[in-house]
C-alpha cells in the first residue's frame, strides 16, 4: 500500500477512535463526562422516597410540637385552677 495514503488514513482513523472514546459511555453503563454525556440523575423512585421521609419527619416534628403545646396549655390551666381554687376558698 502506498505510504502517502496509509499514514494519513491511519492518523484519521486514530483521531476518529479518540473522538469516539470521548462520546462513548465509559465502563458498565456509566455516562460520558459533562461536555458529551448527560448529568447523572437519581431515578424518580429515590427522590420520591427521600421526599416521603422528609414529609414524615416534618409530620412527626409538628405532632411533637402540638403535643408539647397541649401539655403546656393543660399545665397552665391546671396551675390557674389550683391558684384560683386557693383564692376562692379565702373569699368570704
C-alpha positions in Angstrom: 0.0 0.0 0.0 1.2 3.5 -0.8 2.6 5.2 2.4 1.1 8.6 1.2 -2.4 7.1 1.6 -1.8 4.7 4.5 -0.3 7.1 7.1 -2.9 9.9 6.7 -5.7 7.3 6.7 -4.3 5.7 9.9 -4.0 9.1 11.5 -7.6 9.9 10.6 -8.8 6.6 11.9 -6.8 7.1 15.2 -8.3 10.6 15.6 -11.8 9.2 15.0 -11.3 6.5 17.5 -10.1 9.0 20.1 -13.2 11.2 19.4 -15.4 8.2 19.8 -13.8 7.3 23.1 -14.9 10.8 24.4 -18.5 10.2 23.4 -19.0 6.5 24.1 -20.2 5.6 27.6 -17.4 4.6 29.9 -17.4 1.4 31.9 -20.5 -0.6 32.7 -23.4 1.7 31.9 -21.8 4.9 33.2 -22.5 8.1 31.3 -19.8 10.1 29.5 -18.4 13.2 31.1 -20.3 16.5 31.0 -19.5 18.0 27.6 -20.5 14.9 25.8 -22.9 13.0 28.1 -25.6 13.9 30.5 -25.5 14.6 34.2 -26.2 11.5 36.3 -29.7 11.8 37.9 -31.2 9.6 40.6 -34.3 7.7 39.5 -37.6 9.3 40.5 -38.1 6.5 43.0 -35.3 7.6 45.2 -36.4 11.2 45.1 -39.9 10.0 46.0 -38.6 8.1 49.0 -36.5 11.0 50.1 -39.4 13.4 49.9 -41.7 10.9 51.7 -39.2 10.5 54.5 -38.8 14.3 54.8 -42.6 14.7 54.9 -43.0 12.0 57.6 -40.2 13.6 59.7 -41.9 17.0 59.4 -45.2 15.5 60.4 -43.6 13.9 63.5 -42.0 17.2 64.4 -45.3 19.0 64.0 -47.1 16.3 66.1 -44.4 16.6 68.9 -44.7 20.4 68.9 -48.5 20.2 69.1 -48.3 17.7 71.9 -45.9 19.9 73.8 -48.1 22.9 73.3 -51.1 21.0 74.5 -49.3 19.7 77.6 -48.0 23.2 78.4 -51.5 24.7 78.0 -53.0 22.0 80.3 -50.3 22.6 82.8 -51.0 26.3 82.7 -54.8 25.7 83.1 -54.2 23.3 86.0 -52.0 25.9 87.8 -54.6 28.6 87.2 -57.4 26.4 88.5 -55.2 25.5 91.5 -54.4 29.1 92.3 -58.0 30.2 91.6 -59.2 27.5 94.0 -56.9 28.7 96.8 -58.2 32.3 96.3 -61.8 31.2 96.1 -61.6 29.4 99.5 -60.1 32.6 101.1 -63.1 34.7 99.9 -65.8 35.4 102.5 
